[in-house]
Amino acid sequence: MHKTQMGNPDTEGFLLDGPVADGQQLLSSNRVAVWWLSLDEIQDMDWGKLDSLLIEEERERSERFHFDRDRLVYVAAHAACRGLLSYCLGGSPLSWRFSVEDHGKPELVCSPGQPRYRVNISHTRGLAAVALSQEHDIGVDVEWRQRNAPADQLARRMFAESERLRVEAAAGAEKLDLFLGFWTLKEAYVKAIGKGLSQPLDAFAFDLETHEISFRDSLADRPANWHFERYRPGPDYLMALAVRHPDKSSLIVDARPAPLGYLLDLAGSEL
């Protein structure tokens, strides 16, 4: 089952209380904020403003992309990331700094004595996503449904047996959706634990109906500590969220489209 958002995004969710003023924040240890941003919503005149939300190093990296579509979705993802941090925590979007941890995972640099905020981004053709938590490991992955992927071949090589059998038994468009459903959940989990390509994807398996995870080695991790959600942020996209949390019943996830108007206003305040 897919979720498009939690409840009614127009009337429900803690993100409706933002953006915060400096000295305040929207996050707590039981709250997770998720934004996605469609490039179809962005006008040509808006890209300069979104680009201004990036620090110089990010802008320089964006210019190295060969294809314009890759550069634009990179800009959108990093603008949304910095925008969500400022929306929830206050402060300038240009003030956020990141370090690179083991296996290349970026981590937000937090001041001593302050909570540790965890952020993760993902992007695919035409869509960017960002997820933010306080203290808890988090990962997000989004995929484009129109891609050409050898689903059976990849499932045989990379998936757990139960997942492989489901993909192989499906036909047509359902086969790719099943493959991407498993893939987004697996990628979200791997990104949350920060192990990257060193984590074998067949060492754990998902149930797409319950969103529960199981491990080939029962000592590898604790399924009870993981919360997963799946979304369809647009007709051409599938997205998954992974959060490690000791009490999943208390977790509140607010997932919604990024407010482009806020991002553009935020960019204007930085010019």
LINBELNOR-V989664 format. One record per run of one state. SS is the DSSP state (@ for helix, = for strand, . for the rest). FROM is the first residue (numbers start at 1). TO is the last residue. Records with the same first field share a line. If there is no record, write none. Layout:
SS: FROM-TO  FROM-TO
//
This chain:
.: 1-2  4-13  18-30  42-43  52-55  63-67  90-92  96-97  101-101  105-105  109-116  125-126  135-137  145-150  159-160  170-171  194-195  199-200  207-212  216-222  235-236  245-247  251-251  258-259  271-271
=: 3-3  31-38  98-100  106-108  117-124  127-134  138-144  204-206  213-215  226-234  237-244  252-257
@: 14-17  39-41  44-51  56-62  68-89  93-95  102-104  151-158  161-169  172-193  196-198  201-203  223-225  248-250  260-270
//
